[in-house]
Amino acid sequence: MKTRILTAVVAVLLFVPFCIFSASPVFVFLLFAGIIVTVAIFELLKCTGLHRNVFESLLAYPTGLAAVILTRIVETPEEYFRIMSFVWFAFLFLSLVNATFSKGRVPVTDAAVAALMIVYVSFAMASIVLLRDLSALSEGERVVFGGKIYLLAFLFAWMPDIGGYFFGRFFGKHKLIPDVSPKKTVEGFVGGLFSALVVSVIYGFAIGLGRGDFKGFLVLGVLAILSGAVSVCGDLLASLVKRHYGIKDYGFVFPGHGGVMDRFDSVMAVAPFLYILSSIANSFGLFSDFLTL
């Protein structure tokens, strides 16, 4: 437990500077996302036994880095996704072609799992940057308000995990899905959603929402509940892959916590979900309370 706490404290202290320098022309945030996606890809390739396959590696790492770097090179999200749809398709196709011509050295199931998970994590880390840069028109000017909401990708991922742990430990009686994660309980799941909801209210006041900003708090509350559920699913998805390959942890980057995939599995589910949901909400003007903060 002491190792886990110490690691968490150090990780937070290292994480803070990346948040401070997360604004657009600065490269520091891209560096953070690039490091995370690179390590995650290595862990996934190692998990599936493909880390020594040169062709797969030559496909995987550039794909992950391109997904992150292009977020701030391409001018619009629409153009970004047009480019990345081609990159991701080419990566998936060539990964399966690699398995096809490997004469059995690369099992097609391993190639498929690795390729899908790499697209998944690359889109996830790109989504954090896209979420940070989310903007809307306000009085004829484009205002970037993503700086007020991108941290929710982390809060709505980690708080349900922390809250679910304590609620499950003290009140847990009914197993959620024991075949995948024996320790998760229904009570812990509900407690995690409640924790995310509480954090959304606290965060709303922290960023400057007032008591009269009902719409802003309602948006945060809805995002908290939905993202909290997605967070748990992301955790279970990563656990399912680990169990399939018979490993306890993806890596050892964070002592007591495992690897990047172990620590960011929920974030990687919440970030794209939150970006997509926020983009939809933004198109309906539901983030108007955030534009003047």
KALINPE-V846934 format. One record per residue. N is the residue number from 1. SS is DSSP state (2 for helix, 1 for strand, 0 for the rest). Layout:
n: {N/N}
ss: {SS/SS}
This chain:
n: {1/2/3/4/5/6/7/8/9/10/11/12/13/14/15/16/17/18/19/20/21/22/23/24/25/26/27/28/29/30/31/32/33/34/35/36/37/38/39/40/41/42/43/44/45/46/47/48/49/50/51/52/53/54/55/56/57/58/59/60/61/62/63/64/65/66/67/68/69/70/71/72/73/74/75/76/77/78/79/80/81/82/83/84/85/86/87/88/89/90/91/92/93/94/95/96/97/98/99/100/101/102/103/104/105/106/107/108/109/110/111/112/113/114/115/116/117/118/119/120/121/122/123/124/125/126/127/128/129/130/131/132/133/134/135/136/137/138/139/140/141/142/143/144/145/146/147/148/149/150/151/152/153/154/155/156/157/158/159/160/161/162/163/164/165/166/167/168/169/170/171/172/173/174/175/176/177/178/179/180/181/182/183/184/185/186/187/188/189/190/191/192/193/194/195/196/197/198/199/200/201/202/203/204/205/206/207/208/209/210/211/212/213/214/215/216/217/218/219/220/221/222/223/224/225/226/227/228/229/230/231/232/233/234/235/236/237/238/239/240/241/242/243/244/245/246/247/248/249/250/251/252/253/254/255/256/257/258/259/260/261/262/263/264/265/266/267/268/269/270/271/272/273/274/275/276/277/278/279/280/281/282/283/284/285/286/287/288/289/290/291/292/293}
ss: {0/2/2/2/2/2/2/2/2/2/2/2/2/2/2/2/2/2/2/2/0/0/0/0/0/0/0/2/2/2/2/2/2/2/2/2/2/2/2/2/2/2/2/2/2/2/2/0/0/0/0/0/0/2/2/2/2/2/2/2/2/2/2/2/2/2/2/2/2/2/2/2/0/0/0/0/2/2/2/2/2/2/2/2/2/2/2/2/2/2/2/2/2/2/2/2/2/2/2/2/0/0/0/0/0/0/0/2/2/2/2/2/2/2/2/2/2/2/2/2/2/2/2/2/2/2/2/2/2/2/2/2/0/0/1/1/1/1/0/0/1/1/1/1/0/2/2/2/0/0/0/2/2/2/2/2/2/2/2/2/2/2/2/2/2/2/2/2/2/2/2/0/0/0/1/1/1/0/0/0/1/1/1/1/1/2/2/2/2/2/2/2/2/2/2/2/2/2/2/2/2/2/2/2/2/2/0/0/0/0/0/0/0/2/2/2/2/2/2/2/2/2/2/2/2/2/2/2/2/2/2/2/2/2/2/2/2/2/2/2/2/2/2/2/2/0/0/0/0/0/0/0/0/1/0/0/0/1/0/2/2/2/2/2/2/2/2/2/2/2/2/2/2/2/2/2/2/2/2/2/2/2/2/0/0/0/0/2/2/2/0/0/0}
